[in-house]
Amino acid sequence: MKMIKEAWDISDIEIKEDVNLSRFTTIRLSASGTIVLVKTETALAQLICLFRKKSIPYHLVGWGANQVLISTQNTVFIKLAFELNAQELSKSKSEYYLPASVPLNILTSHASKFGLQGWEVFTGIPASLGGAIYMNAGTALGEIGSLIKSVSIMTIDGQIRTHIVNKDSFSYRENHFVKEGEVILSAIMIHKGLNTEIKEKIKEYLTFRKASQPLTTFNCGCVFKNYDQKHKAGQFIDICGLKGLSVNGLSVSHKHGNFIENQNNATSEDFSQLIDALKFELELHSGIEFELEAKVY
Ligand SMILES: Cc1cc2nc3c(=O)[nH]c(=O)nc-3n(C[C@H](O)[C@H](O)[C@H](O)COP(=O)(O)OP(=O)(O)OC[C@H]3O[C@@H](n4cnc5c(N)ncnc54)[C@H](O)[C@@H]3O)c2cc1C
C-alpha cells in the first residue's frame, strides 16, 4: 500500500514503501508491503493519530519472531526503533527502565554479566522486549511477565498510560492489558536478587535449546500453544508422524515438531495450507484443537 502524503512530513520516522517484508520476520515468508520504522514516542503518537484519522489499519512488528504477515496489502506495519540509553545497562540495579525495542539477547548478556536472578527465564528467546511482553514469552524456566513491574503503553489516541502489573496481567503466552491498536512503549523490569550461578545456568540452557530447537533456520518459534503440560503440540506432531510434512518450501522441522521451517522462498499461502493440514491431522488423531501461538496477521 502507498503511504499517504501527510506521513512523509513526520520527523523521526523512516518509511519503507512496497518493500519485501521477509526480513522483518524470522520465518522470512515472501510478502511485499509498507513498514514504518519509528524512532521516538512523539513520532509514534503523530503517526497513530494520523492513521486513526484516515482509518488506515496498522500493525506492530517487534523482532518478528512469532509472526506471519499475510494482510500485507491493506495494512501499514510499524516497527519501533527507540534508542536504548547505554547507561541503563552499565551496572546492576534493582529496576531497569527499558524501551520496547530492546532485543532480549542484550538483556540476557546483562543478566549473565551481573548475575540477575530470574532473567534466565528468557534465555535464547529471539524477541524485542515489547513483543516478549505482549506474548508473555517464556521457557521451561518461567515467563517474562514475572519480571515486569509496569508497562508504558500508547493508546489509540496517542496518549500514554501506565499499566502496573498485577496477578491478572499475564497468562500462558498472553497479556491481558494491551488493547487493540495500542503500542507497548517501554517497561520497568525487576529481578529476584543477584546470584553468581546465573551465568552458568544461562550457558547450560542455551546449550539445551540449541540441541532441542532449530535455532538457526527460518521459522517463527512454536506454531501451536501446548494444550497443557501433558499435551504438548510438538509431541503430538511427532507421534502423528507429521515431522517433515511440507508444502512447497515450508516443512515441519525434524528437530522439533512445533516449528515450521522456510527452506525455499515459501509464501504465506504455503503457511496457511500447512497449518490447515496439521490442524486437521492433530484434531483427528488427538481429539485436541490446538490453538495457534504464532500470530497470523
Ligand atoms: C527460533 C525461535 C525460538 C523461539 N523460542 C521461544 C521460546 O522458547 N519461548 C517463547 O515464548 N517464544 C519463543 N519464540 C517465539 C518468539 O520469540 C516470542 O513469541 C517473542 O516474544 C516474540 O517477540 P517479537 O518481538 O518477535 O514479537 P513479534 O513476533 O514481532 O510480535 C508478536 C506479537 O506482539 C505484538 N507486538 C510486538 N511488539 C509490540 C509492541 N511494542 N506493542 C504492542 N504489540 C506488540 C505483535 O503485533 C504481535 O501480535 C521463538 C521464536 C523463534 C524464531
The ligand as a Tripos MOL2 file, in Angstrom:
@<TRIPOS>MOLECULE
LIG
   53    58     1     0     0
SMALL
NO_CHARGES

@<TRIPOS>ATOM
      1 C1         13.9040  -19.9420   16.9470 C.3       1 LIG1
      2 C2         12.8130  -19.3910   17.8250 C.ar      1 LIG1
      3 C3         12.6880  -19.8490   19.1330 C.ar      1 LIG1
      4 C4         11.6660  -19.3690   19.9450 C.ar      1 LIG1
      5 N1         11.5670  -19.8110   21.2350 N.ar      1 LIG1
      6 C5         10.6120  -19.3190   22.0500 C.ar      1 LIG1
      7 C6         10.5160  -19.7340   23.4200 C.ar      1 LIG1
      8 O1         11.2820  -20.5490   23.9180 O.2       1 LIG1
      9 N2          9.5380  -19.1740   24.1820 N.ar      1 LIG1
     10 C7          8.6560  -18.2520   23.7030 C.ar      1 LIG1
     11 O2          7.8010  -17.7680   24.4470 O.2       1 LIG1
     12 N3          8.7270  -17.8550   22.4170 N.ar      1 LIG1
     13 C8          9.6670  -18.3420   21.5860 C.ar      1 LIG1
     14 N4          9.7260  -17.9440   20.2790 N.ar      1 LIG1
     15 C9          8.7080  -17.0190   19.7650 C.3       1 LIG1
     16 C10         9.0750  -15.5340   19.9140 C.3       1 LIG1
     17 O3         10.4520  -15.4040   20.1160 O.3       1 LIG1
     18 C11         8.3000  -14.9010   21.0780 C.3       1 LIG1
     19 O4          6.9120  -15.0380   20.9400 O.3       1 LIG1
     20 C12         8.6270  -13.4260   21.2280 C.3       1 LIG1
     21 O5          8.0110  -12.9400   22.3810 O.3       1 LIG1
     22 C13         8.1730  -12.6000   20.0400 C.3       1 LIG1
     23 O6          8.6860  -11.2990   20.2060 O.3       1 LIG1
     24 P1          8.8520  -10.3490   18.9590 P.3       1 LIG1
     25 O7          9.4790   -9.0840   19.3870 O.co2     1 LIG1
     26 O8          9.4840  -11.0830   17.8540 O.co2     1 LIG1
     27 O9          7.3240  -10.0680   18.6090 O.3       1 LIG1
     28 P2          6.6000  -10.2670   17.2180 P.3       1 LIG1
     29 O10         6.6610  -11.6980   16.8180 O.co2     1 LIG1
     30 O11         7.0640   -9.2740   16.2540 O.co2     1 LIG1
     31 O12         5.1030   -9.9100   17.6310 O.3       1 LIG1
     32 C14         4.3420  -10.7920   18.4370 C.3       1 LIG1
     33 C15         3.0280  -10.0590   18.7930 C.3       1 LIG1
     34 O13         3.3520   -8.9470   19.6210 O.3       1 LIG1
     35 C16         2.8390   -7.7260   19.0510 C.3       1 LIG1
     36 N5          3.8090   -6.6780   19.3890 N.ar      1 LIG1
     37 C17         5.1430   -6.6910   19.1570 C.ar      1 LIG1
     38 N6          5.7080   -5.5700   19.6590 N.ar      1 LIG1
     39 C18         4.6940   -4.8220   20.1810 C.ar      1 LIG1
     40 C19         4.6250   -3.5710   20.8480 C.ar      1 LIG1
     41 N7          5.7120   -2.8210   21.0720 N.pl3     1 LIG1
     42 N8          3.4140   -3.1180   21.2400 N.ar      1 LIG1
     43 C20         2.2910   -3.8560   21.0260 C.ar      1 LIG1
     44 N9          2.2870   -5.0560   20.4190 N.ar      1 LIG1
     45 C21         3.4780   -5.5370   20.0100 C.ar      1 LIG1
     46 C22         2.7560   -8.0050   17.5780 C.3       1 LIG1
     47 O14         1.8430   -7.1550   16.9280 O.3       1 LIG1
     48 C23         2.3080   -9.4690   17.5710 C.3       1 LIG1
     49 O15         0.9250   -9.5650   17.7770 O.3       1 LIG1
     50 C24        10.7380  -18.4020   19.4420 C.ar      1 LIG1
     51 C25        10.8890  -17.9390   18.1290 C.ar      1 LIG1
     52 C26        11.9120  -18.4200   17.3140 C.ar      1 LIG1
     53 C27        12.0420  -17.8920   15.9240 C.3       1 LIG1
@<TRIPOS>BOND
     1     1     2 1
     2     2     3 ar
     3     2    52 ar
     4     3     4 ar
     5     4     5 ar
     6     4    50 ar
     7     5     6 ar
     8     6     7 ar
     9     6    13 1
    10     7     8 2
    11     7     9 ar
    12     9    10 ar
    13    10    11 2
    14    10    12 ar
    15    12    13 ar
    16    13    14 ar
    17    14    15 1
    18    14    50 ar
    19    15    16 1
    20    16    17 1
    21    16    18 1
    22    18    19 1
    23    18    20 1
    24    20    21 1
    25    20    22 1
    26    22    23 1
    27    23    24 1
    28    24    25 2
    29    24    26 1
    30    24    27 1
    31    27    28 1
    32    28    29 2
    33    28    30 1
    34    28    31 1
    35    31    32 1
    36    32    33 1
    37    33    34 1
    38    33    48 1
    39    34    35 1
    40    35    36 1
    41    35    46 1
    42    36    37 ar
    43    36    45 ar
    44    37    38 ar
    45    38    39 ar
    46    39    40 ar
    47    39    45 ar
    48    40    41 1
    49    40    42 ar
    50    42    43 ar
    51    43    44 ar
    52    44    45 ar
    53    46    47 1
    54    46    48 1
    55    48    49 1
    56    50    51 ar
    57    51    52 ar
    58    52    53 1
@<TRIPOS>SUBSTRUCTURE
     1 LIG1         1 GROUP 0 **** ****
